[in-house]
Amino acid sequence: MTNQEFIQTIAPYCQKYAQKYGFKVASPAIAQACLESGYGTSSKAKHHNYFGLKYRTNRLTVNNGTFVDDSSEQKADGSYYAITDQWYNFNTMDAGVEGYYQFINITNYAKVKEASTPLEYLQAIRAAGYATSLDYVQNVYNVVTKWNLTQYDNFNNNQINKGGTTMSNSSLVDCIIKSPNHSGKRTHSIDRITPHCVVGQLSANAIGNCFTNPSRQASCNYGIGTEGGVCLVVDEENRSWCSSSNANDQRAVTIECASDSKEPYAFNDKVYHKLIDLCTDICRRHGKKKLLWINNKDKALAYNPASDEMLLTVHRWFANKSCPGDWMYARMGDLANKVTARLGGQAAPSKPVTTAAQSQTQTEKTNKNYPRTPFAVDVLVPDLNIRKTPNGQKTGKHTGKGKFTITQVSNGWGKLKSGLGWIYLANSSYVKINGSVQAAATAPKTNNSFLVQVTANILNIRKGPGINYKINGTITDRGRYTIVEEKAGWGRLKSGAGWISLAYTKRV
């Protein structure tokens, strides 16, 4: 970890606990941690003791025992002497920083709380006996100025008035990694929130680092990591580059959320619960009492939220993308209701959250909307992306305008007969569906047995060949099964358990 990375990592914790324990500035603590721990490289830093905290009976509640190492202190005459004192041990950086603020949250350090500048803070803490080094104040203050750490002192003064609306950043932030990729001040007040999926189980810190390169030409306002941490990437007052829509990004707080790397791009519980917390905080700070979800693109984008309303939007409405993934898309109503309930507003009638098996049922229904494969389509644009798998990695190739034959459908994606890959069918601006290829209508059906490999994590077994039949059970082992009869894209299991959709299998 570089010195700059250490500062970026520990600064949010110092801001967080400076506010919690009533201190006015955070920059001196950040500089102390840098100096005391050698930017996180010292032997004490291995114990997450970044501030050289000696053990004091019953002083802290967040430490995990103590340790002893070889240390020294400076006498008044400038000489040093060895000490064998016990030092606080902490399990995490978060606990180590809170331990520091607990350590100085006593009457002896009362003047430190009153300090409103880094220099006043350091002079007060030195006078209270925190450090023995004769040059401690100057040495720490040099770190403050070298790294411009006063930029982290605005947590109590980050309210920016714009057109009569107060804009501020969330106090839930755990780390700050600012991206240069934004358009500056918004041209529209905030009345939307757009959750995204990162497509990867990244930490909050890693999400922030995704957007530090200007050549990336992308960013977000916040990132929620797989551990449930929140990273501030672009200040709320500024428009991020996140949704493939200038109009949406000008008015939306955009949130990238850690997710699985494949459809349905599920979030873990920590991410989803923190998303609820963050959306609630955003709404509350902007004076909103309701978070709305309108599950219709045209109606939603035409809706003008009332002054106390915030609207949810999704990336897939503005680009040929699955974002935020089917997992989150199915929970947008649940998110809106939970946030609205916390805000004290009237939530819309709640719908049950879709389970994995129910999600597959919905996908089966979606696939049923398409003609029986193979069928013909007209591609209306000259550069439609071709992907290796449905909504998977790009192949680097594109279609041209013209007619193509689709041999398989999966979740709104169609497999090209040419074998090049998959194209997106669910946007009529890109693809026009003509219907069944004549050869398919007359193709003979086969009742010969064959072996298939299940490719879905959960595959419904139905009583008959279609989604209208009762579910007899599920397959969860992605194993191989023998099909003894095929009908309308469904296969009858040799075991007699029922029928499965062959769209979620491959022949072996």
C-alpha positions in Angstrom: 0.0 0.0 0.0 1.4 3.4 -1.0 1.4 6.4 1.4 -1.4 7.9 -0.6 -3.4 4.7 -0.5 -3.0 4.5 3.3 -4.3 8.0 3.7 -7.3 7.3 1.4 -8.0 4.2 3.4 -7.8 5.5 7.0 -9.2 9.0 6.4 -12.9 8.0 6.2 -12.6 6.2 9.5 -11.1 9.3 11.1 -13.9 11.4 9.7 -16.5 8.9 10.9 -15.3 8.8 14.5 -14.3 12.4 14.8 -18.0 13.2 14.1 -19.2 10.4 16.4 -17.1 11.6 19.4 -17.6 15.3 18.8 -14.2 16.5 17.4 -14.2 19.3 14.9 -11.4 18.3 12.6 -10.1 14.9 11.3 -6.8 15.9 9.5 -4.6 15.8 12.7 -5.6 12.3 13.5 -4.9 11.2 9.9 -1.5 12.8 10.1 -0.8 11.2 13.5 -1.7 7.8 12.1 0.7 8.4 9.1 3.6 9.5 11.4 3.0 7.0 14.3 2.6 3.9 12.0 5.0 4.8 9.1 1.9 4.9 6.8 0.7 1.6 8.1 4.1 -0.2 7.9 5.2 -0.3 11.6 5.1 -3.3 13.9 2.3 -1.8 15.8 0.3 -1.3 12.6 0.2 -5.1 12.3 -2.0 -4.9 15.4 -4.0 -2.1 13.8 -2.6 0.2 16.5 -1.8 3.2 14.2 -1.6 5.8 17.0 0.9 4.2 19.5 -1.8 3.7 22.1 -0.5 2.3 25.4 -2.8 0.1 27.4 -4.9 1.8 30.1 -7.1 -0.2 32.3 -10.8 0.1 31.4 -10.1 3.0 28.9 -11.3 1.3 25.7 -14.1 -1.0 24.7 -13.1 -1.8 21.1 -9.7 -3.4 21.5 -8.9 -7.2 21.5 -6.3 -7.7 24.2 -2.8 -6.2 24.2 0.7 -6.9 22.9 4.3 -6.0 23.9 7.1 -4.9 21.5 10.5 -3.1 21.6 9.8 0.6 21.8 11.4 3.7 23.1 10.5 7.2 24.3 12.3 10.5 24.3 13.3 12.3 27.6 13.2 16.0 28.1 16.9 16.2 27.4 16.4 14.6 24.0 17.8 11.2 24.8 15.8 8.0 24.4 15.1 5.0 26.8 13.6 1.6 26.2 10.1 0.7 27.4 8.3 -2.6 27.8 4.8 -1.3 28.1 1.7 -3.1 26.9 0.0 -1.7 23.7 -3.6 -2.0 22.6 -4.3 -4.7 20.0 -7.2 -4.2 17.5 -8.7 -6.6 15.0 -9.5 -4.0 12.2 -8.5 -0.6 11.1 -12.0 0.6 11.9 -11.6 -0.6 15.5 -8.1 0.9 15.7 -9.3 4.3 14.7 -12.3 4.2 17.0 -9.9 3.2 19.8 -7.9 6.3 19.3 -11.0 8.5 19.6 -12.1 6.6 22.7 -8.7 7.0 24.2 -8.8 10.8 23.9 -12.5 11.1 24.7 -11.9 12.0 28.3 -11.8 15.2 30.4 -8.0 15.5 30.1 -8.3 16.0 26.3 -11.3 18.5 26.5 -9.4 21.3 24.8 -8.7 19.0 21.9 -12.4 18.8 21.2 -12.6 22.6 21.2 -9.9 22.9 18.5 -11.2 24.0 15.1 -7.8 24.0 13.3 -5.2 21.2 12.9 -2.5 23.3 14.7 -4.8 24.1 17.7 -5.7 20.4 17.9 -2.1 19.2 17.9 -1.0 21.8 20.4 -3.8 20.8 22.7 -3.1 17.1 22.4 0.6 17.6 23.1 -0.1 19.7 26.1 -2.4 17.0 27.5 0.5 14.6 27.5 -0.4 12.5 24.5 3.1 12.5 23.0 6.7 12.7 24.4 8.6 13.8 21.2 9.7 17.4 21.5 9.0 18.1 17.8 5.7 16.2 17.8 3.5 19.1 16.9 5.6 20.3 14.0 6.3 16.8 12.7 2.6 15.9 12.5 1.6 19.3 11.2 4.1 18.9 8.4 2.3 15.7 7.3 -1.0 17.7 7.3 0.3 20.3 5.0 2.3 17.9 2.8 -0.8 15.8 1.9 -3.3 18.6 2.1 -5.2 16.7 4.7 -7.4 19.6 5.6 -9.6 18.4 2.7 -10.9 15.8 5.1 -12.0 18.5 7.6 -15.2 19.5 5.8 -17.4 16.8 7.3 -19.3 19.3 9.4 -19.4 21.9 6.6 -20.1 20.0 3.5 -23.5 21.5 2.9 -23.6 23.2 -0.5 -26.5 25.5 -1.3 -27.6 25.3 -4.9 -30.8 26.9 -6.0 -32.3 26.8 -2.6 -31.6 23.0 -2.2 -29.1 21.7 0.3 -26.8 19.1 -1.2 -24.5 17.1 1.0 -22.7 13.8 1.0 -23.9 10.8 3.0 -22.5 10.3 6.5 -22.6 6.6 5.8 -19.4 6.9 3.8 -16.6 4.6 4.9 -13.9 5.6 2.3 -13.4 8.5 -0.2 -11.8 7.8 -3.5 -12.7 10.8 -5.7 -13.0 10.2 -9.5 -12.0 12.9 -12.0 -14.8 11.6 -14.3 -17.8 13.9 -13.8 -19.4 16.9 -15.4 -19.2 19.3 -12.4 -22.3 20.9 -10.9 -25.6 19.4 -11.8 -28.1 21.2 -14.0 -31.1 19.6 -12.3 -32.1 19.0 -8.7 -31.9 15.4 -7.4 -35.1 13.5 -7.7 -33.9 10.1 -8.8 -31.7 7.3 -7.5 -30.2 4.7 -9.9 -28.8 1.5 -8.4 -26.3 -0.4 -10.6 -24.5 -3.7 -10.4 -20.7 -3.7 -10.5 -20.5 -7.3 -12.0 -18.0 -8.5 -9.4 -17.8 -9.0 -5.7 -15.6 -5.9 -5.1 -14.9 -4.0 -1.9 -16.0 -0.4 -1.5 -12.4 0.6 -1.8 -12.0 -1.4 -5.0 -15.1 0.1 -6.5 -13.7 3.6 -5.9 -10.4 2.6 -7.6 -12.3 1.5 -10.7 -13.0 5.1 -11.6 -9.7 6.9 -10.8 -8.4 6.7 -14.4 -9.7 9.5 -16.6 -9.6 7.2 -19.7 -12.3 5.0 -18.0 -14.8 7.8 -18.8 -17.1 6.4 -16.1 -17.9 7.0 -12.5 -20.7 6.9 -9.9 -21.7 8.9 -6.8 -21.3 6.0 -4.4 -20.1 2.4 -4.4 -21.3 -0.2 -2.0 -18.7 -3.0 -1.5 -19.3 -6.7 -0.8 -18.5 -6.1 2.8 -21.3 -3.5 3.1 -18.9 -0.5 3.1 -19.7 2.8 1.2 -17.3 4.7 -1.0 -17.8 8.3 -2.1 -16.6 8.6 -5.7 -18.3 11.7 -7.0 -19.9 14.4 -4.7 -23.7 14.4 -4.8 -23.5 18.0 -6.1 -21.8 16.8 -9.2 -23.2 14.7 -12.1 -21.5 11.3 -12.4 -21.0 9.4 -15.6 -22.9 6.2 -14.9 -26.2 5.6 -16.6 -25.5 6.1 -20.4 -27.8 9.1 -20.1 -26.9 12.7 -19.4 -30.5 13.6 -18.6 -30.7 10.8 -16.0 -27.3 11.4 -14.4 -28.0 15.1 -14.0 -30.8 14.3 -11.6 -29.9 10.9 -10.2 -27.7 9.8 -7.3 -26.0 6.8 -8.9 -24.9 3.8 -6.8 -22.7 1.0 -8.0 -23.3 -2.2 -5.9 -21.1 -5.3 -5.6 -22.7 -8.3 -7.3 -22.1 -11.7 -8.7 -20.3 -11.7 -12.0 -23.1 -13.5 -13.9 -26.9 -13.1 -14.3 -28.9 -12.5 -12.3 -26.0 -10.4 -10.7 -27.3 -11.0 -7.2 -26.2 -8.8 -4.3 -25.4 -10.3 -0.9 -27.4 -9.3 2.2 -24.8 -6.8 3.4 -24.9 -4.9 0.1 -28.7 -4.9 -0.2 -29.2 -3.8 3.4 -26.7 -1.0 3.0 -28.4 0.1 -0.3 -31.6 0.4 1.7 -29.8 2.5 4.3 -28.1 4.7 1.7 -31.2 5.3 -0.3 -33.0 6.3 3.0 -30.3 8.7 3.9 -30.3 10.3 0.4 -34.0 10.7 0.5 -34.0 12.1 4.0 -31.3 14.7 3.3 -33.1 15.9 0.2 -36.5 16.3 1.9 -38.2 13.2 0.3 -40.8 11.2 2.0 -41.4 8.6 -0.7 -39.2 6.5 -2.9 -41.1 5.4 -6.0 -40.7 2.5 -8.4 -42.7 2.5 -11.7 -42.1 -0.8 -13.5 -42.6 0.7 -16.9 -39.8 2.7 -18.7 -42.0 5.1 -20.6 -44.3 5.8 -17.7 -41.4 6.2 -15.3 -39.4 8.6 -17.4 -42.5 10.7 -18.2 -43.3 11.0 -14.5 -42.4 14.2 -12.8 -41.9 13.5 -9.1 -43.6 15.7 -6.5 -41.3 17.8 -4.2 -41.4 15.1 -1.5 -40.8 12.1 -3.9 -37.7 10.4 -5.3 -37.9 8.1 -8.3 -35.9 4.9 -9.0 -34.5 4.4 -12.5 -32.3 1.7 -14.0 -29.4 1.6 -16.5 -31.1 -0.9 -18.8 -33.6 1.8 -19.7 -30.9 3.9 -21.4 -28.5 1.3 -22.9 -28.3 -2.3 -24.2 -27.4 -3.6 -20.7 -28.9 -5.9 -18.1 -27.9 -3.5 -15.3 -28.8 -3.6 -12.4 -29.3 -7.3 -13.2 -32.5 -9.3 -12.9 -31.9 -10.0 -9.2 -32.0 -6.3 -8.3 -34.6 -5.4 -10.9 -37.0 -7.9 -9.2 -36.4 -6.1 -5.9 -36.8 -2.5 -7.0 -40.4 -2.4 -5.6 -39.2 -3.9 -2.3 -36.4 -1.3 -2.1 -38.9 1.5 -2.7 -41.3 0.2 -0.1 -38.7 -0.4 2.6 -37.1 3.1 2.1 -40.6 4.8 2.1 -41.5 3.0 5.3 -38.4 4.2 7.0 -39.2 7.7 5.8 -42.6 7.5 7.4 -44.4 7.6 4.0 -47.1 5.4 2.6 -45.5 2.4 0.8 -47.1 0.9 -2.3 -48.7 -2.6 -1.9 -45.8 -5.0 -1.2 -45.1 -7.8 -3.5 -43.1 -10.9 -2.4 -39.4 -10.9 -3.3 -38.7 -13.3 -6.1 -37.0 -16.6 -5.2 -34.5 -18.3 -7.4 -37.0 -20.8 -8.6 -39.6 -18.1 -9.2 -37.0 -16.1 -11.1 -36.5 -19.1 -13.4 -40.3 -19.3 -13.9 -40.4 -15.7 -14.9 -37.5 -16.3 -17.4 -39.5 -19.2 -18.8 -42.4 -16.9 -19.3 -40.1 -14.3 -21.0 -38.7 -16.9 -23.3 -42.2 -18.0 -24.2 -42.9 -14.5 -25.6 -40.5 -15.4 -28.5 -41.3 -17.6 -31.5 -40.3 -21.2 -31.4 -36.7 -21.5 -32.4 -35.2 -21.1 -34.9 -36.7 -17.8 -36.0 -35.6 -14.8 -38.1 -34.8 -11.3 -36.9 -34.0 -8.0 -38.6 -31.1 -6.2 -37.0 -31.8 -2.5 -37.3 -28.4 -1.0 -36.3 -25.0 -1.6 -37.9 -23.1 -2.2 -34.6 -25.1 -4.4 -32.3 -22.7 -6.2 -29.8 -22.2 -9.9 -30.0 -21.6 -11.6 -26.7 -20.0 -15.0 -25.9 -22.9 -15.9 -23.6 -26.3 -14.2 -22.8 -25.3 -10.8 -21.4 -21.8 -12.1 -20.9 -18.4 -11.0 -22.1 -18.3 -9.1 -25.4 -16.7 -11.0 -28.3 -15.4 -7.8 -29.8 -17.5 -8.4 -32.9 -20.7 -6.6 -34.0 -23.5 -7.4 -36.4 -24.3 -5.4 -39.5 -27.8 -4.5 -40.5 -29.8 -7.4 -42.0 -31.5 -10.7 -41.4 -30.2 -13.3 -38.9 -31.5 -16.6 -37.6 -31.9 -17.2 -33.9 -31.5 -20.8 -32.7 -32.0 -20.4 -28.9 -33.4 -17.8 -26.6 -32.3 -17.0 -23.0 -33.6 -14.2 -20.9 -34.1 -11.8 -23.8 -30.9 -12.8 -25.6 -30.8 -14.8 -28.9 -28.1 -17.2 -30.1 -27.0 -16.6 -33.7 -27.1 -19.6 -36.0 -23.7 -18.6 -37.3 -22.2 -19.6 -34.0 -20.6 -16.1 -33.4 -22.5 -15.6 -30.1 -25.6 -13.9 -28.7 -27.4 -10.7 -29.5 -29.9 -8.7 -27.4 -33.5 -9.2 -28.6 -35.5 -7.4 -26.0 -35.1 -3.9 -27.4 -37.2 -3.2 -30.5 -35.0 -0.2 -31.4 -32.2 -2.7 -32.2 -34.0 -5.9 -33.3 -37.2 -6.6 -35.1 -38.5 -10.2 -34.8 -40.0 -11.6 -38.0 -41.1 -15.0 -36.7 -40.4 -18.7 -37.3 -38.0 -19.8 -40.0 -40.0 -22.1 -42.3 -37.6 -24.9 -42.0 -38.2 -25.1 -38.3 -41.9 -25.6 -38.7 -41.4 -28.7 -40.7 -38.4 -30.0 -38.8 -39.1 -33.5 -37.5 -39.4 -34.0 -33.8 -37.2 -36.6 -32.2 -38.1 -39.0 -29.5 -34.6 -40.5 -29.3 -32.9 -40.5 -26.0 -30.0 -38.1 -25.4 -27.9 -36.8 -22.5 -27.9 -33.2 -21.3 -25.8 -31.2 -18.9 -27.9 -28.8 -16.7 -26.4 -25.3 -16.9 -28.6 -23.5 -14.4 -28.1 -23.5 -10.6 -31.8 -24.2 -10.0 -33.9 -25.8 -12.7 -37.6 -26.5 -12.3 -39.0 -29.9 -13.0 -42.5 -29.7 -14.3 -45.3 -32.2 -14.6 -45.6 -31.5 -18.3 -43.8 -29.7 -21.2 -44.6 -26.0 -20.3 -44.7 -23.4 -17.6 -48.4 -23.9 -17.1 -47.7 -27.3 -15.6 -47.1 -27.8 -11.9 -43.6 -27.8 -10.5 -42.7 -31.3 -9.3 -39.3 -30.4 -8.0 -35.9 -28.8 -8.8 -32.5 -29.8 -10.0 -29.7 -28.1 -8.1 -26.6 -30.2 -8.9 -25.9 -29.0 -12.5 -25.6 -32.7 -13.3 -26.2 -34.8 -16.4 -29.6 -36.3 -17.2 -31.1 -38.5 -19.8 -34.0 -37.1 -21.9 -36.3 -39.6 -23.5 -38.7 -37.3 -25.2 -38.5 -33.7 -26.5 -41.4 -31.4 -27.1 -41.6 -27.7 -27.8 -38.2 -27.0 -26.2 -38.8 -29.2 -23.2 -37.3 -32.6 -22.3 -38.9 -35.5 -20.4 -36.5 -37.0 -17.8 -35.8 -40.7 -18.0 -36.3 -41.0 -14.2 -40.0 -40.1 -14.7 -39.7 -37.1 -12.4 -41.1 -34.8 -15.1 -40.1 -32.3 -17.8 -37.3 -29.6 -17.8 -36.7 -26.7 -20.1 -33.9 -27.6 -22.5 -33.0 -23.9 -22.7 -31.0 -24.4 -19.4 -29.1 -27.4 -20.6 -26.6 -28.4 -23.2 -26.2 -31.7 -25.0 -23.3 -33.9 -24.1 
